[in-house]
């Protein structure tokens, strides 16, 4: 069992011990139930304390048992909490570090709660498309008040126990301990203090009222409708909490359970649970065990102080890691450092960063014009212009100056990492770390594994990614890796849609309605249309047989590079990011269309979305077949964390599974018959054909 029973004099202590966060799996639930029975049967035991070993009280459900029979096997969490409700001896929950989801609900079944001050308290089920399902919607409002409890549920974000203890009239905590170190001693003292108290207080017996219930719940629904229009769970939280104020406890529990079970089978819930598990799977590399030795990374050097280099540096400064940033001219260096400073100052002004933290971070930054200053760095990251000749010169300099054992990383977004590694005498130390712009904000980090990259290098950079709070996804070496190789097909298809009759705003509007953060043309303007132009020029030479729409090239020839120059596919007013349609752009598209002899037709939003999304899926299938991506879920994480794919749809590969691969293949065959599209473009990936033939889905 993953829960232990010990006696401390007249107090029984049940300790959850299921690393890493004491998930409430079947073995743990059995251990808790067994401990309760022992304590009840022992006349010498006067009270019981439940706590968690290691780094958590409990993080809730054990994700390893998701969608398995063990998740609901008796004693399920509801039965366990009922056993606590009916326990004849006082039970104290001693909370520390993390008490979330089912872990918090378990504690609400106890008679008393004591918490270390920095314990993170949360009911994060909405992030999985669910509401709390073990009494959280009925019990938390009784101890924190309706408004505070509902805010916690709807946001899903944690709050420190010390802050919640200040809520007027709160009954969540009997006490806040002096510290985590003293928690158990104080919990044992509390248990003994309450040993003879009768009747035992139960959260379920507390009243649950709101003075202006009708108006408040309507207000809450209106707010949630605007903020969470694609997510059904937050609105259902309101219904469940309102039931707590209107119904008897058991009736409210019944309604909570009905809502929970109905949500479990919604597409949004399936997608969000897929994302939850996918995010945790990205760190697993089949041939790099979790116990692989790692190299130390206590200092970093970044070559290039431009937008990307400065953003990369900020990630490490934020984590308290010293950074040497190197440029070739004083002007460029000063400009880069000034940008970093202004970014931090903006955070201070908004109250997101304290002044002393800002000063600490800037103190960790060492600007330099000397490549020799990278000599002590454990990790060197190149962030210079995306051109192989430039990379060659820089990596030869890095190789000459970096110390033995240092990890040498390239931020390249498309170039051949194996070729870059050969510019050094130590290809085993070279890895790709492809940050996404703005690098200090975007969560995605593509970790590109070269053919010679050492396993300990991979283990180290995956760990470093966690330190700087990135979602790291491993990619093999190919042109564009996972994200940019797929986005090229998406962009090509967007160009064909213009030629056939769409406007940029129609395409953007359709895909944004589907849920993308930004359509392909607004995205091009943000990233810089000239960047794509430079890549296409290389493609025209290397892949002369591949067809592209010329509209994007014609746009660049007009000098419309995007937001940075105030004009791209759209116009932009100074200081604003509103995308305003431009008549000259539309005229250019019409003229180009006429030059091709294409008669424009009306194209539905459904066709736009399918052509764009299925182009991603088909290329993703090729990447899986080639071994560039290890898992379909890795592809999904790239697109959710790096390209604005809607999380509630689960990523392109998950969405394709839900749509049905047979149905998708049929749509692709129809698109291939379009004389103005590219029939070769819609040739199904071999993996897609095999899966359809075998009646399977992406795994």
C-alpha positions as CSV (number, residue, x, y, z in Angstrom):
1,X,0.0,0.0,0.0
2,X,1.1,3.6,-0.6
3,X,-0.2,4.9,2.7
4,X,1.4,4.1,6.1
5,X,-0.1,3.7,9.6
6,X,1.9,4.7,12.7
7,X,1.1,5.4,16.3
8,X,2.3,8.5,18.1
9,X,1.1,7.7,21.6
10,X,-2.7,8.1,21.6
11,X,-2.8,9.6,18.1
12,X,-2.8,7.5,14.9
13,X,-1.0,9.0,11.9
14,X,-1.9,7.9,8.4
15,X,0.7,9.1,5.9
16,X,0.1,9.1,2.1
17,X,3.2,8.0,0.3
18,X,2.6,7.8,-3.4
19,X,5.3,10.0,-5.1
20,X,5.5,12.4,-6.7
21,X,2.4,14.2,-5.3
22,X,0.7,11.5,-3.3
23,X,-2.0,10.9,-5.9
24,X,-5.1,9.1,-4.6
25,X,-4.7,5.9,-6.5
26,X,-6.4,2.7,-5.5
27,X,-3.4,1.5,-3.3
28,X,-3.4,4.8,-1.5
29,X,-7.1,4.8,-0.9
30,X,-7.0,1.3,0.4
31,X,-4.2,2.3,2.8
32,X,-6.2,5.3,4.1
33,X,-9.3,3.1,4.6
34,X,-7.3,0.4,6.4
35,X,-5.7,3.0,8.7
36,X,-9.1,4.5,9.6
37,X,-10.4,1.0,10.5
38,X,-7.3,0.3,12.6
39,X,-7.6,3.6,14.5
40,X,-11.3,3.1,15.1
41,X,-10.8,-0.4,16.5
42,X,-7.9,0.6,18.8
43,X,-9.3,1.9,22.1
44,X,-5.9,3.5,22.9
45,X,-6.2,5.8,19.9
46,X,-8.0,9.1,20.8
47,X,-7.6,10.9,17.5
48,X,-6.2,10.6,13.9
49,X,-3.9,12.7,11.8
50,X,-3.8,12.3,8.0
51,X,-0.8,13.9,6.2
52,X,1.4,13.3,3.1
53,X,5.0,12.2,2.8
54,X,7.5,14.1,0.7
55,X,6.6,17.1,-1.5
56,X,2.8,17.1,-1.1
57,X,-0.2,16.4,1.1
58,X,-2.0,15.2,-2.1
59,X,-2.2,16.5,-5.6
60,X,-5.5,14.6,-6.1
61,X,-6.3,11.8,-8.5
62,X,-3.4,9.6,-9.6
63,X,-2.9,10.4,-13.3
64,X,-1.5,6.9,-13.9
65,X,-4.9,5.5,-13.3
66,X,-6.9,7.9,-15.5
67,X,-9.4,6.0,-17.6
68,X,-8.7,2.7,-15.9
69,X,-11.0,0.6,-13.7
70,X,-8.8,1.4,-10.7
71,X,-9.9,5.0,-10.8
72,X,-13.4,4.1,-9.6
73,X,-12.7,0.8,-7.8
74,X,-13.8,0.8,-4.1
75,X,-13.0,2.5,-1.9
76,X,-13.4,5.3,-4.4
77,X,-12.8,8.8,-3.2
78,X,-16.5,9.5,-2.4
79,X,-16.6,6.3,-0.3
80,X,-13.4,7.3,1.5
81,X,-14.7,10.8,2.3
82,X,-18.0,9.3,3.6
83,X,-15.9,7.1,5.9
84,X,-14.2,10.2,7.3
85,X,-17.6,11.8,7.7
86,X,-18.7,8.9,9.8
87,X,-15.5,8.4,11.8
88,X,-16.2,8.4,15.5
89,X,-12.8,9.9,16.4
90,X,-11.6,13.3,15.4
91,X,-9.5,13.4,12.2
92,X,-7.1,16.2,11.6
93,X,-5.7,16.8,8.0
94,X,-2.2,18.2,8.2
95,X,-1.7,20.0,4.8
96,X,1.6,21.1,3.4
97,X,3.1,22.0,0.0
98,X,0.2,21.0,-2.2
99,X,-3.4,20.2,-1.4
100,X,-5.3,20.1,-4.7
101,X,-8.3,18.5,-6.3
102,X,-9.2,15.3,-4.6
103,X,-6.5,15.9,-2.0
104,X,-8.3,19.1,-0.9
105,X,-11.7,17.3,-1.1
106,X,-10.2,14.5,1.1
107,X,-9.2,17.1,3.7
108,X,-12.7,18.6,3.6
109,X,-14.0,15.3,4.8
110,X,-11.9,15.6,7.9
111,X,-13.1,17.3,11.1
112,X,-10.2,19.7,11.3
113,X,-7.5,21.1,9.0
114,X,-4.1,22.6,9.9
115,X,-1.9,23.9,7.1
116,X,1.7,25.1,6.6
117,X,1.4,28.8,5.5
118,X,2.7,28.3,2.0
119,X,0.6,25.3,1.1
120,X,-0.9,25.6,-2.3
121,X,-4.7,25.1,-2.2
122,X,-6.7,24.5,-5.4
123,X,-9.6,22.8,-7.1
124,X,-8.1,22.7,-10.6
125,X,-10.6,20.3,-12.2
126,X,-11.8,22.9,-14.7
127,X,-8.4,22.6,-16.4
128,X,-9.4,19.1,-17.3
129,X,-12.9,20.1,-18.4
130,X,-14.5,18.9,-15.2
131,X,-15.9,20.2,-11.9
132,X,-14.8,18.9,-8.6
133,X,-16.4,15.5,-8.3
134,X,-15.9,14.4,-4.6
135,X,-17.9,17.1,-2.8
136,X,-15.7,20.1,-3.5
137,X,-18.5,22.2,-4.9
138,X,-20.6,21.4,-1.9
139,X,-18.1,21.6,0.9
140,X,-15.7,24.4,-0.1
141,X,-18.4,27.1,-0.2
142,X,-19.4,26.1,3.4
143,X,-15.9,26.8,4.7
144,X,-14.8,29.7,2.5
145,X,-18.0,31.4,1.5
146,X,-19.7,31.1,-1.9
147,X,-17.8,33.8,-3.8
148,X,-14.2,32.9,-2.7
149,X,-14.9,29.2,-3.3
150,X,-16.5,29.7,-6.7
151,X,-13.6,31.9,-7.8
152,X,-11.2,29.1,-6.8
153,X,-13.1,26.5,-8.8
154,X,-13.6,28.6,-11.9
155,X,-10.0,29.7,-12.2
156,X,-8.5,26.4,-11.1
157,X,-5.5,28.4,-9.8
158,X,-3.8,27.7,-6.5
159,X,-3.8,30.1,-3.5
160,X,-1.5,29.9,-0.5
161,X,-3.2,28.7,2.7
162,X,-2.0,31.8,4.6
163,X,-4.0,34.0,2.3
164,X,-7.1,31.9,2.4
165,X,-6.9,31.9,6.2
166,X,-7.5,35.6,6.1
167,X,-10.9,35.2,4.5
168,X,-13.5,36.6,7.0
169,X,-15.4,33.9,8.7
170,X,-13.4,31.1,7.0
171,X,-13.7,27.6,8.5
172,X,-11.3,25.9,6.1
173,X,-8.4,25.9,8.6
174,X,-8.5,25.4,12.3
175,X,-5.0,26.7,12.4
176,X,-2.1,27.8,10.2
177,X,1.2,26.2,11.5
178,X,4.2,28.3,12.1
179,X,6.1,26.5,9.3
180,X,6.1,23.2,7.4
181,X,8.8,22.0,9.8
182,X,6.6,22.4,12.8
183,X,3.4,21.2,11.1
184,X,3.4,17.6,12.4
185,X,4.0,18.6,16.0
186,X,1.3,21.2,15.8
187,X,-1.1,18.7,14.1
188,X,-0.5,16.1,16.9
189,X,-1.1,18.8,19.5
190,X,-4.4,19.9,17.7
191,X,-5.5,16.2,17.5
192,X,-5.0,15.7,21.3
193,X,-6.7,19.1,22.0
194,X,-9.8,18.0,20.1
195,X,-9.8,14.3,21.3
196,X,-12.7,14.7,23.6
197,X,-14.8,17.2,21.5
198,X,-18.2,15.9,20.8
199,X,-20.2,16.2,18.6
200,X,-17.5,16.1,15.9
201,X,-17.8,19.1,13.5
202,X,-18.5,18.1,9.9
203,X,-18.2,20.4,6.9
204,X,-21.4,18.9,5.5
205,X,-23.4,20.2,8.4
206,X,-22.4,23.8,8.0
207,X,-24.9,26.3,6.3
208,X,-24.3,27.5,2.8
209,X,-25.9,30.8,2.0
210,X,-25.3,34.0,-0.1
211,X,-27.1,37.2,0.9
212,X,-27.9,38.1,-2.7
213,X,-27.8,34.6,-4.2
214,X,-30.0,35.2,-7.3
215,X,-28.2,38.3,-8.5
216,X,-24.8,37.0,-7.6
217,X,-25.2,33.7,-9.6
218,X,-26.6,35.5,-12.6
219,X,-23.6,37.9,-12.5
220,X,-21.2,34.9,-12.2
221,X,-22.8,33.3,-15.3
222,X,-22.6,36.4,-17.4
223,X,-18.9,36.8,-16.5
224,X,-18.1,33.2,-17.2
225,X,-20.0,33.2,-20.5
226,X,-17.7,35.9,-21.9
227,X,-14.4,34.5,-20.4
228,X,-14.9,30.8,-21.0
229,X,-17.2,30.5,-24.0
230,X,-15.5,27.3,-25.3
231,X,-15.3,25.6,-21.9
232,X,-18.5,24.2,-20.4
233,X,-17.0,23.3,-16.9
234,X,-16.8,26.8,-15.4
235,X,-20.5,27.5,-16.0
236,X,-21.3,24.1,-14.5
237,X,-19.4,25.0,-11.4
238,X,-21.9,27.9,-10.9
239,X,-24.8,25.4,-11.2
240,X,-23.2,23.1,-8.6
241,X,-22.4,25.8,-6.1
242,X,-25.8,27.3,-6.5
243,X,-27.3,23.9,-5.7
244,X,-25.2,23.9,-2.5
245,X,-27.1,27.1,-1.4
246,X,-30.5,25.7,-2.4
247,X,-30.6,22.0,-1.6
248,X,-29.8,19.7,1.3
249,X,-26.2,18.4,1.3
250,X,-27.0,15.0,-0.1
251,X,-29.1,16.4,-2.9
252,X,-26.3,18.8,-3.8
253,X,-23.9,15.9,-3.9
254,X,-26.2,14.1,-6.3
255,X,-26.3,17.1,-8.6
256,X,-22.5,17.5,-8.5
257,X,-22.0,13.9,-9.5
258,X,-24.5,14.1,-12.4
259,X,-22.7,17.2,-13.7
260,X,-19.3,15.6,-13.3
261,X,-20.3,12.5,-15.2
262,X,-21.9,14.4,-18.0
263,X,-18.8,16.6,-18.4
264,X,-16.6,13.5,-18.5
265,X,-17.8,12.6,-21.9
266,X,-17.8,16.0,-23.6
267,X,-15.2,16.6,-26.4
268,X,-13.7,19.4,-24.4
269,X,-13.1,17.2,-21.4
270,X,-11.5,14.5,-23.5
271,X,-9.3,17.0,-25.2
272,X,-8.2,18.7,-22.0
273,X,-7.4,15.4,-20.3
274,X,-5.5,14.4,-23.4
275,X,-3.5,17.7,-23.1
276,X,-2.9,17.1,-19.4
277,X,-1.4,13.7,-20.0
278,X,0.4,14.8,-23.2
279,X,2.2,17.5,-21.3
280,X,3.7,15.0,-18.9
281,X,4.6,12.6,-21.6
282,X,6.8,15.1,-23.5
283,X,9.7,14.7,-21.0
284,X,10.0,10.9,-21.6
285,X,12.6,9.9,-24.1
286,X,12.6,6.1,-24.9
287,X,16.3,5.5,-24.8
288,X,17.2,8.1,-22.1
289,X,16.2,6.7,-18.7
290,X,15.1,9.0,-15.9
291,X,18.2,8.2,-13.9
292,X,20.6,9.2,-16.7
293,X,23.4,11.3,-15.2
294,X,23.1,15.0,-15.9
295,X,25.7,17.7,-16.5
296,X,25.6,20.7,-14.2
297,X,24.1,24.0,-15.6
298,X,25.0,26.8,-13.2
299,X,25.8,29.4,-15.7
300,X,24.7,30.2,-19.3
301,X,26.1,32.2,-22.2
302,X,23.9,33.5,-25.0
303,X,25.4,34.6,-28.3
304,X,23.4,37.4,-29.8
305,X,21.5,40.1,-28.0
306,X,18.7,40.6,-30.4
307,X,15.0,40.0,-29.7
308,X,15.4,36.3,-29.5
309,X,18.8,36.3,-27.6
310,X,17.5,38.8,-25.1
311,X,14.3,36.8,-24.5
312,X,16.3,33.5,-24.1
313,X,18.5,35.2,-21.5
314,X,15.5,36.4,-19.5
315,X,14.4,32.8,-19.0
316,X,17.6,31.9,-17.2
317,X,17.7,35.2,-15.3
318,X,14.2,34.5,-14.1
319,X,15.4,31.2,-12.7
320,X,18.3,32.8,-10.9
321,X,21.0,31.5,-13.3
322,X,23.8,33.9,-14.3
323,X,23.9,34.8,-18.0
324,X,26.7,36.2,-20.1
325,X,25.3,37.8,-23.3
326,X,27.7,38.4,-26.2
327,X,27.4,40.7,-29.1
328,X,29.8,42.0,-31.8
329,X,29.1,45.7,-31.4
330,X,28.6,48.0,-28.4
331,X,25.5,49.5,-30.0
332,X,23.8,46.1,-30.5
333,X,24.8,45.0,-27.0
334,X,23.4,48.2,-25.4
335,X,20.2,47.9,-27.4
336,X,19.7,44.3,-26.3
337,X,20.4,44.9,-22.6
338,X,18.1,48.0,-22.7
339,X,15.3,45.8,-24.1
340,X,15.7,43.3,-21.3
341,X,15.7,46.1,-18.7
342,X,12.6,47.7,-20.2
343,X,10.8,44.3,-20.2
344,X,11.5,43.9,-16.5
345,X,10.6,47.5,-15.8
346,X,7.2,47.0,-17.5
347,X,6.6,44.0,-15.2
348,X,7.5,46.1,-12.1
349,X,5.1,48.9,-13.3
350,X,2.3,46.4,-13.6
351,X,3.0,44.9,-10.2
352,X,4.0,41.5,-11.6
353,X,7.6,41.8,-10.4
354,X,9.0,43.3,-7.2
355,X,11.7,45.9,-7.5
356,X,14.3,43.8,-5.5
357,X,13.7,40.8,-7.8
358,X,14.2,43.0,-10.9
359,X,17.5,44.3,-9.5
360,X,18.6,40.7,-8.6
361,X,17.9,39.5,-12.1
362,X,19.7,42.4,-13.8
363,X,22.7,41.8,-11.5
364,X,23.0,38.2,-12.9
365,X,23.4,39.6,-16.4
366,X,26.9,40.2,-17.8
367,X,27.1,42.0,-21.2
368,X,30.2,41.3,-23.2
369,X,31.9,42.0,-26.5
370,X,34.4,39.2,-26.0
371,X,33.7,35.6,-27.1
372,X,36.3,34.5,-24.6
373,X,33.9,35.4,-21.8
374,X,31.8,32.3,-22.6
375,X,34.6,30.1,-21.3
376,X,33.1,29.3,-17.9
377,X,29.5,28.8,-19.1
378,X,28.0,25.3,-18.7
379,X,25.5,25.9,-21.5
380,X,26.1,28.1,-24.5
381,X,23.1,29.1,-26.7
382,X,23.6,30.6,-30.2
383,X,20.9,33.0,-31.2
384,X,22.2,34.7,-34.4
385,X,20.8,35.2,-37.9
386,X,19.2,32.1,-39.5
387,X,21.8,31.5,-42.2
388,X,24.1,28.5,-42.3
389,X,27.2,30.5,-43.1
390,X,26.7,32.7,-40.1
391,X,26.0,29.7,-37.9
392,X,29.3,28.1,-39.1
393,X,31.4,31.1,-38.1
394,X,29.7,31.4,-34.7
395,X,30.0,27.7,-33.8
396,X,33.7,27.6,-34.8
397,X,34.2,30.5,-32.3
398,X,32.1,28.8,-29.6
399,X,34.0,25.5,-30.1
400,X,37.3,27.4,-29.6
401,X,36.2,29.2,-26.4
402,X,33.7,26.9,-24.6
403,X,35.1,24.7,-21.9
404,X,35.2,20.9,-22.2
405,X,31.8,19.4,-21.3
406,X,29.9,22.5,-22.0
407,X,26.6,22.0,-23.9
408,X,26.5,23.9,-27.2
409,X,23.0,24.7,-28.3
410,X,21.6,26.3,-31.4
411,X,18.4,28.2,-31.5
412,X,17.9,27.4,-35.2
413,X,14.3,27.1,-36.3
414,X,14.8,25.3,-39.6
415,X,18.5,24.5,-40.4
416,X,20.2,21.1,-40.3
417,X,21.5,20.6,-36.7
418,X,23.8,17.7,-37.8
419,X,25.6,20.0,-40.2
420,X,25.9,22.7,-37.4
421,X,27.3,20.1,-35.0
422,X,30.0,19.2,-37.6
423,X,31.3,22.8,-37.4
424,X,32.7,21.7,-33.9
425,X,35.1,19.1,-32.8
426,X,32.5,17.8,-30.3
427,X,29.2,17.0,-32.1
428,X,28.1,14.9,-29.1
429,X,27.8,18.2,-27.1
430,X,25.6,19.9,-29.7
431,X,21.8,20.1,-29.3
432,X,19.1,22.3,-30.8
433,X,17.1,24.5,-28.3
434,X,14.5,26.2,-30.5
435,X,12.8,28.9,-28.4
436,X,9.6,30.6,-29.7
437,X,9.2,34.3,-29.9
438,X,8.8,36.1,-27.6
439,X,11.2,33.6,-25.9
440,X,10.6,34.9,-22.4
441,X,6.8,34.3,-22.8
442,X,6.2,31.4,-25.1
443,X,6.0,28.0,-23.3
444,X,7.3,25.8,-26.1
445,X,10.9,24.7,-26.4
446,X,11.7,22.3,-29.3
447,X,14.7,20.2,-28.2
448,X,16.4,19.0,-31.4
449,X,18.3,15.8,-31.1
450,X,21.2,15.5,-33.5
451,X,22.5,12.1,-34.7
452,X,25.5,12.5,-32.4
453,X,23.9,14.3,-29.4
454,X,24.9,12.5,-26.2
455,X,22.2,11.0,-23.9
456,X,23.4,13.0,-20.9
457,X,23.0,16.2,-23.0
458,X,19.4,15.3,-23.7
459,X,18.7,14.5,-20.0
460,X,20.3,17.7,-19.0
461,X,18.5,20.0,-21.4
462,X,15.1,18.4,-20.6
463,X,15.7,19.1,-16.9
464,X,16.9,22.7,-17.7
465,X,13.6,23.2,-19.6
466,X,11.7,22.4,-16.4
467,X,13.8,24.8,-14.5
468,X,13.0,27.7,-16.9
469,X,9.3,26.5,-17.0
470,X,9.2,25.5,-20.6
471,X,7.3,22.6,-22.2
472,X,10.1,20.7,-23.9
473,X,9.3,18.5,-26.9
474,X,12.0,16.4,-28.6
475,X,12.3,16.6,-32.4
476,X,14.6,14.8,-34.7
477,X,16.5,16.6,-37.4
478,X,14.7,17.7,-40.5
479,X,14.0,21.0,-42.3
480,X,11.8,23.0,-39.9
481,X,11.7,20.3,-37.2
482,X,8.1,19.6,-35.9
483,X,6.5,23.0,-35.6
484,X,7.8,24.9,-38.6
485,X,7.8,22.0,-41.0
486,X,4.0,21.6,-40.3
487,X,3.3,25.3,-40.3
488,X,4.8,25.6,-43.8
489,X,2.1,23.3,-45.1
490,X,-0.6,25.2,-43.2
491,X,0.8,28.5,-44.8
492,X,0.9,27.0,-48.3
493,X,-2.7,26.0,-48.0
494,X,-3.7,29.4,-46.7
495,X,-2.0,30.9,-49.8
496,X,-4.0,28.6,-52.1
497,X,-7.2,29.7,-50.4
498,X,-6.4,33.3,-51.3
499,X,-5.9,32.3,-54.9
500,X,-9.3,30.6,-55.0
501,X,-11.4,33.4,-53.7
502,X,-10.8,34.1,-50.0
503,X,-9.6,37.3,-48.4
504,X,-7.0,37.2,-45.6
505,X,-9.6,38.4,-43.1
506,X,-12.0,35.6,-44.1
507,X,-9.4,32.9,-43.6
508,X,-8.2,34.4,-40.3
509,X,-11.8,34.9,-39.0
510,X,-12.7,31.2,-39.8
511,X,-9.7,29.7,-38.1
512,X,-9.9,32.0,-35.1
513,X,-13.6,31.1,-34.7
514,X,-12.4,27.5,-34.7
515,X,-10.3,28.5,-31.7
516,X,-6.8,29.4,-32.9
517,X,-5.3,32.4,-31.1
518,X,-4.5,34.0,-34.4
519,X,-5.1,33.2,-38.1
520,X,-2.3,32.5,-40.6
521,X,-2.1,36.1,-42.0
522,X,-2.2,37.9,-38.7
523,X,0.4,35.4,-37.5
524,X,2.6,36.2,-40.5
525,X,2.3,39.9,-39.8
526,X,3.3,39.3,-36.2
527,X,6.3,37.1,-37.0
528,X,7.5,39.2,-40.0
529,X,6.5,38.3,-43.5
530,X,10.1,38.8,-44.6
531,X,11.2,35.9,-42.5
532,X,8.9,33.5,-44.3
533,X,10.0,35.1,-47.6
534,X,13.7,34.3,-46.9
535,X,12.8,30.7,-46.1
536,X,10.7,30.3,-49.3
537,X,13.6,31.6,-51.4
538,X,15.7,28.8,-50.0
539,X,12.9,26.3,-50.6
540,X,12.5,27.4,-54.3
541,X,16.1,26.3,-54.9
542,X,16.1,23.1,-52.8
543,X,12.6,21.9,-53.6
544,X,11.8,23.3,-57.1
545,X,8.9,20.8,-57.6
546,X,6.9,22.1,-54.6
547,X,4.2,24.7,-55.5
548,X,3.6,27.8,-53.4
549,X,1.2,30.7,-53.9
550,X,3.1,33.8,-54.9
551,X,0.8,36.1,-53.0
552,X,3.1,36.2,-49.9
553,X,6.1,37.0,-52.1
554,X,4.2,39.8,-53.9
555,X,3.2,41.2,-50.5
556,X,6.9,41.4,-49.5
557,X,7.8,43.0,-52.8
558,X,5.4,45.8,-51.7
559,X,7.5,46.2,-48.5
560,X,4.7,45.0,-46.4
561,X,6.7,43.0,-43.8
562,X,4.2,43.1,-41.0
563,X,3.6,44.8,-37.7
564,X,7.2,45.9,-37.3
565,X,6.8,48.3,-40.3
566,X,3.1,49.0,-39.7
567,X,1.8,47.2,-42.7
568,X,1.6,43.6,-43.9
569,X,-1.5,41.6,-44.9
570,X,-3.2,44.3,-42.8
571,X,-2.5,47.9,-41.8
572,X,-1.5,48.7,-38.2
573,X,-1.9,52.1,-36.5
574,X,1.2,53.2,-34.4
575,X,1.2,51.7,-31.0
576,X,-1.8,49.4,-31.8
577,X,-2.1,45.8,-33.0
578,X,-5.6,46.0,-34.5
579,X,-5.5,44.4,-37.9
580,X,-7.1,46.7,-40.5
581,X,-7.9,45.4,-44.0
582,X,-6.0,47.1,-46.8
583,X,-7.4,47.8,-50.3
584,X,-4.1,47.5,-52.0
585,X,-3.5,44.1,-50.6
586,X,-6.9,42.9,-51.8
587,X,-6.2,44.4,-55.2
588,X,-2.9,42.6,-55.4
589,X,-4.6,39.3,-54.6
590,X,-7.3,39.9,-57.2
591,X,-4.7,40.8,-59.9
592,X,-2.6,37.7,-59.1
593,X,-5.7,35.5,-59.2
594,X,-6.6,36.9,-62.6
595,X,-3.1,36.2,-63.9
596,X,-3.6,32.6,-63.0
597,X,-6.9,32.5,-64.8
598,X,-8.8,31.5,-61.6
599,X,-12.5,32.4,-61.3
600,X,-13.1,33.2,-57.6
601,X,-15.6,31.1,-55.7
602,X,-17.4,31.3,-52.4
603,X,-15.5,29.1,-49.9
604,X,-17.2,28.1,-46.6
605,X,-15.6,28.5,-43.2
606,X,-15.8,24.7,-42.8
607,X,-13.7,24.2,-45.9
608,X,-11.2,26.8,-44.7
609,X,-10.8,25.1,-41.3
610,X,-10.5,21.6,-42.7
611,X,-7.9,22.5,-45.3
612,X,-5.8,24.3,-42.8
613,X,-6.1,21.8,-39.9
614,X,-5.9,18.7,-42.1
615,X,-2.7,20.1,-43.7
616,X,-1.2,20.1,-40.2
617,X,-2.4,16.6,-39.4
618,X,-1.1,15.1,-42.7
619,X,2.4,16.5,-42.2
620,X,2.3,15.5,-38.5
621,X,1.6,11.9,-39.7
622,X,4.7,12.1,-41.9
623,X,6.8,13.3,-39.0
624,X,5.6,10.4,-36.9
625,X,6.3,7.9,-39.7
626,X,9.8,9.3,-40.1
627,X,10.5,9.2,-36.3
628,X,11.0,13.0,-36.2
629,X,8.3,13.1,-33.5
630,X,8.1,10.3,-31.0
631,X,4.4,10.6,-30.2
632,X,1.2,12.1,-31.7
633,X,0.7,13.8,-28.4
634,X,4.1,15.5,-28.8
635,X,2.9,17.1,-32.0
636,X,-0.3,18.2,-30.2
637,X,1.8,19.9,-27.5
638,X,3.9,21.7,-30.0
639,X,0.8,23.2,-31.6
640,X,-1.0,24.1,-28.3
641,X,2.0,25.7,-26.6
642,X,3.7,27.2,-29.6
643,X,1.2,27.9,-32.4
644,X,-2.1,28.9,-30.7
645,X,-4.0,25.7,-31.4
646,X,-7.1,25.7,-29.0
647,X,-6.4,23.4,-26.0
648,X,-10.1,22.5,-25.8
649,X,-9.7,20.7,-29.1
650,X,-6.7,18.8,-27.9
651,X,-4.2,19.6,-30.7
652,X,-4.3,18.7,-34.4
653,X,-3.7,14.9,-34.0
654,X,-6.2,14.5,-31.2
655,X,-8.7,16.6,-33.2
656,X,-8.2,14.3,-36.2
657,X,-8.9,11.3,-34.0
658,X,-12.1,12.9,-32.8
659,X,-13.1,13.9,-36.3
660,X,-12.4,10.4,-37.5
661,X,-9.4,9.5,-39.7
662,X,-11.6,7.8,-42.2
663,X,-13.7,11.0,-42.6
664,X,-10.6,13.1,-42.7
665,X,-9.1,10.9,-45.5
666,X,-12.3,11.3,-47.5
667,X,-12.1,15.1,-47.2
668,X,-8.5,15.1,-48.3
669,X,-9.5,13.1,-51.4
670,X,-12.1,15.7,-52.2
671,X,-9.6,18.5,-51.8
672,X,-7.2,16.7,-54.2
673,X,-9.8,17.0,-56.9
674,X,-9.8,20.8,-56.7
675,X,-8.0,21.9,-59.9
676,X,-6.6,25.0,-58.2
677,X,-5.3,23.3,-55.1
678,X,-2.3,21.0,-55.2
679,X,-3.2,17.3,-55.7
680,X,0.3,16.3,-54.5
681,X,-0.2,18.3,-51.4
682,X,-3.2,16.1,-50.4
683,X,-1.4,12.8,-51.0
684,X,-2.1,11.0,-47.6
685,X,0.8,10.2,-45.4
686,X,1.6,6.5,-45.4
687,X,0.9,6.3,-41.6
688,X,-2.6,7.9,-42.1
689,X,-3.4,5.4,-44.8
690,X,-2.3,2.5,-42.6
691,X,-4.3,3.7,-39.6
692,X,-7.5,4.1,-41.7
693,X,-7.0,0.6,-43.2
694,X,-6.6,-0.9,-39.8
695,X,-9.4,1.1,-38.2
696,X,-6.9,2.7,-35.7
697,X,-6.2,6.2,-34.4
698,X,-3.0,8.2,-33.7
699,X,-1.4,7.1,-30.5
